[in-house]
Amino acid sequence: MKKVIIIGSGFSALSSACYLAKAGFQVSVFEKNSTVGGRARQLVKDGFTFDIGPSWYWMPDIFEKFFADFGKSTSDYYQLDKLDPAYKIFFSDDVITIGDCMDKICEEFERIEKGSSKDLRAFIHKAQENYNIAINKIVLKPGISPLELVTKDTVLRVDQFFKTISQEVRKKFKNPKLVSTLEFPVLFLGAKPSKTPSFYSFMNFADFGLGTWHPKGGMYQIILAMESLAKELGVILSTNSPVDKIEVSDHRVTGIISGGKKFTADIVISGADYHHSETLLDKKYRQYSESYWHKKTYAPSSLLFYVGFDKKLDNIEHHNLFFDTDFELHAEEIYDHPKWPSQPLFYANFPSKTDSSMAPEGKEAGFFLIPIAPGLEDTQSLRDQYFDIIIDRFEKRTQQKVQNHILFRESFCVNDFVEQYNSFKGNAYGMANTLSQTAFLRPNLKSSKVENLYFTGQLTVPGPGVPPSLISGKLVSGLAIKKHLKNEIHI
Ligand SMILES: Cc1cc2nc3c(=O)[nH]c(=O)nc-3n(C[C@H](O)[C@H](O)[C@H](O)COP(=O)(O)OP(=O)(O)OC[C@H]3O[C@@H](n4cnc5c(N)ncnc54)[C@H](O)[C@@H]3O)c2cc1C
């Protein structure tokens, strides 16, 4: 039986572990932290439960397909509820509520801009076609050759790779609030809407067409489900086990060093951040130089707060976006002139609004996220300063006093991303999906310098986000299975 060692235990690592174990490999996972899940771990404090990272459950079809590959369903592991409303967006002079179906969303668009619902339906129809092509065809390609992107469907839509989502949205919608609403979903891909190809409008179908879901108990339930599936398949998971070196002999991987001990393997897959994974190799075996990594566009880092409130809050939903300041200025301060934002947009999540298991009775669990440029200076006083800024705005927009109702507040920022995940510059969501960082133009799944060494996760193919990470694990294991099981048959 061939031995595989997987570094890290985020979504992509756990996904690849499951596929490889199912294919008959002997799989061991080495995770540096004390629990599995990577960026999707959980904070439990005084009866409150917070997802530390992801909170939006989009593209339920991808999660379903993942579990179906193992003869399972999400419902075997967790209860999924569709949120209605999906989310609310606070602007300086209005609030837009996104319902759980197109009819409700169209009604809201009409309220803001008469006649806009017709254009919206046409836009989402096109987005759905793109979704079907992207998710069912392109995203399942391993990013080895540019030819993977050349299909009848993509050739017919080639213009959509050279126009941006910003241009496409602004052609149809004039009201700035509707423009921001439609530009929001591509922020998950990590780049500015004005740098993201309009083909990525498939994210708008994920948003308005497929809806926003919540696994009861939080996103960590998906990690627990995958951990339990991996164990059922025979994967051995070791936490508190940082990998210090990837061992190579004559251009072929031979194992890893962890805790001063060598563990041999026929195949090594790293699901840790790509840049860090390469630093575990001797220099001659690294594929990308430091200057390569510095030149890339990263998805933002984040300043995060996990707050326990001693009362239920008013005028909020499960997911809330605060777009009451200048969207463009904040984007410039993330991507073009990296600095702490002058007037940050932020996101606030209150899972206890719809899921009573997330906070003690009569109390509210609040998660606040400010996207910031990776690599910024991170100090306690900056964190405090930004909490004051957003909590004042939060009180104003939601018309209530909350500051005297805070039981505790924890924070997480650039330094924690570096320390806890070995993240390059403290990025939160990996490498952005711009045109020049798409598919075969992203860091490879397979090492070009070391035989039997692979990489997976949000810095490689297909990109940032939980669903792409699940797919990344499937793609990388597909490459390994194709190569190694084929060889075995020849032997
Ligand atoms: C704040 C935040 C909010 C997000 N919101 C959403 C959302 O709402 N919806 C969504 O779909 N996505 C969201 N994302 C993105 C999503 O969480 C990520 O894309 C995904 O979790 C990345 O998974 P991964 O497999 O690439 O690896 P990671 O989760 O980064 O896991 C890598 C693992 O490798 C481990 N590791 C690192 N170095 C070593 C070493 N030397 N030895 C052993 N282990 C090591 C780390 O500890 C970590 O466990 C969010 C991310 C963040 C941070």
The ligand as a MOL file (V3000), in Angstrom:
LIG
                    3D

  0  0  0     0  0            999 V3000
M  V30 BEGIN CTAB
M  V30 COUNTS 53 58 0 0 0
M  V30 BEGIN ATOM
M  V30 1 C -11.6700 35.2400 8.0390 0
M  V30 2 C -11.9900 34.3640 6.8660 0
M  V30 3 C -13.2750 34.3620 6.3520 0
M  V30 4 C -13.5780 33.5420 5.2680 0
M  V30 5 N -14.8630 33.5200 4.8230 0
M  V30 6 C -15.2180 32.6080 3.9040 0
M  V30 7 C -16.5890 32.3530 3.6490 0
M  V30 8 O -17.4580 32.9690 4.2680 0
M  V30 9 N -16.9110 31.3920 2.7260 0
M  V30 10 C -15.9400 30.6910 2.0460 0
M  V30 11 O -16.2790 29.8430 1.2110 0
M  V30 12 N -14.6220 30.8950 2.3060 0
M  V30 13 C -14.2480 31.8120 3.2220 0
M  V30 14 N -12.9400 31.9670 3.5660 0
M  V30 15 C -11.9140 31.2300 2.8200 0
M  V30 16 C -11.7760 29.7910 3.2730 0
M  V30 17 O -11.8610 29.7100 4.6570 0
M  V30 18 C -10.4450 29.2590 2.7910 0
M  V30 19 O -10.3390 29.4280 1.3850 0
M  V30 20 C -10.2080 27.8010 3.1240 0
M  V30 21 O -10.5760 27.5100 4.4360 0
M  V30 22 C -8.7460 27.4820 2.8630 0
M  V30 23 O -8.5180 26.1310 3.0740 0
M  V30 24 P -7.1060 25.4770 2.7250 0
M  V30 25 O -7.3420 24.0430 2.5330 0
M  V30 26 O -6.4340 26.2020 1.6140 0
M  V30 27 O -6.1540 25.6670 3.9670 0
M  V30 28 P -6.1170 26.2870 5.4120 0
M  V30 29 O -7.4270 26.3740 6.0340 0
M  V30 30 O -5.2990 27.5000 5.3590 0
M  V30 31 O -5.3200 25.1590 6.1670 0
M  V30 32 C -3.9220 25.0280 6.0920 0
M  V30 33 C -3.4940 24.2230 7.2820 0
M  V30 34 O -2.1070 23.9390 7.2090 0
M  V30 35 C -1.5800 23.9950 8.5350 0
M  V30 36 N -0.1320 24.1710 8.4740 0
M  V30 37 C 0.5550 25.2640 8.0650 0
M  V30 38 N 1.8710 25.0150 8.1540 0
M  V30 39 C 2.0080 23.7390 8.6140 0
M  V30 40 C 3.1370 22.9280 8.9160 0
M  V30 41 N 4.4070 23.3390 8.7230 0
M  V30 42 N 2.8980 21.6900 9.3960 0
M  V30 43 C 1.6360 21.2200 9.5950 0
M  V30 44 N 0.5470 21.9690 9.3250 0
M  V30 45 C 0.7360 23.2060 8.8280 0
M  V30 46 C -2.3110 25.1590 9.1380 0
M  V30 47 O -2.2570 25.1350 10.5370 0
M  V30 48 C -3.7210 24.9310 8.6080 0
M  V30 49 O -4.4420 24.0960 9.4640 0
M  V30 50 C -12.5820 32.7550 4.6650 0
M  V30 51 C -11.2830 32.7500 5.1860 0
M  V30 52 C -10.9960 33.5370 6.2810 0
M  V30 53 C -9.6180 33.4940 6.8500 0
M  V30 END ATOM
M  V30 BEGIN BOND
M  V30 1 1 1 2
M  V30 2 1 2 3
M  V30 3 2 2 52
M  V30 4 2 3 4
M  V30 5 1 4 5
M  V30 6 1 4 50
M  V30 7 2 5 6
M  V30 8 1 6 7
M  V30 9 1 6 13
M  V30 10 2 7 8
M  V30 11 1 7 9
M  V30 12 1 9 10
M  V30 13 2 10 11
M  V30 14 1 10 12
M  V30 15 2 12 13
M  V30 16 1 13 14
M  V30 17 1 14 15
M  V30 18 1 14 50
M  V30 19 1 15 16
M  V30 20 1 16 17
M  V30 21 1 16 18
M  V30 22 1 18 19
M  V30 23 1 18 20
M  V30 24 1 20 21
M  V30 25 1 20 22
M  V30 26 1 22 23
M  V30 27 1 23 24
M  V30 28 2 24 25
M  V30 29 1 24 26
M  V30 30 1 24 27
M  V30 31 1 27 28
M  V30 32 2 28 29
M  V30 33 1 28 30
M  V30 34 1 28 31
M  V30 35 1 31 32
M  V30 36 1 32 33
M  V30 37 1 33 34
M  V30 38 1 33 48
M  V30 39 1 34 35
M  V30 40 1 35 36
M  V30 41 1 35 46
M  V30 42 1 36 37
M  V30 43 1 36 45
M  V30 44 2 37 38
M  V30 45 1 38 39
M  V30 46 1 39 40
M  V30 47 2 39 45
M  V30 48 1 40 41
M  V30 49 2 40 42
M  V30 50 1 42 43
M  V30 51 2 43 44
M  V30 52 1 44 45
M  V30 53 1 46 47
M  V30 54 1 46 48
M  V30 55 1 48 49
M  V30 56 2 50 51
M  V30 57 1 51 52
M  V30 58 1 52 53
M  V30 END BOND
M  V30 END CTAB
M  END
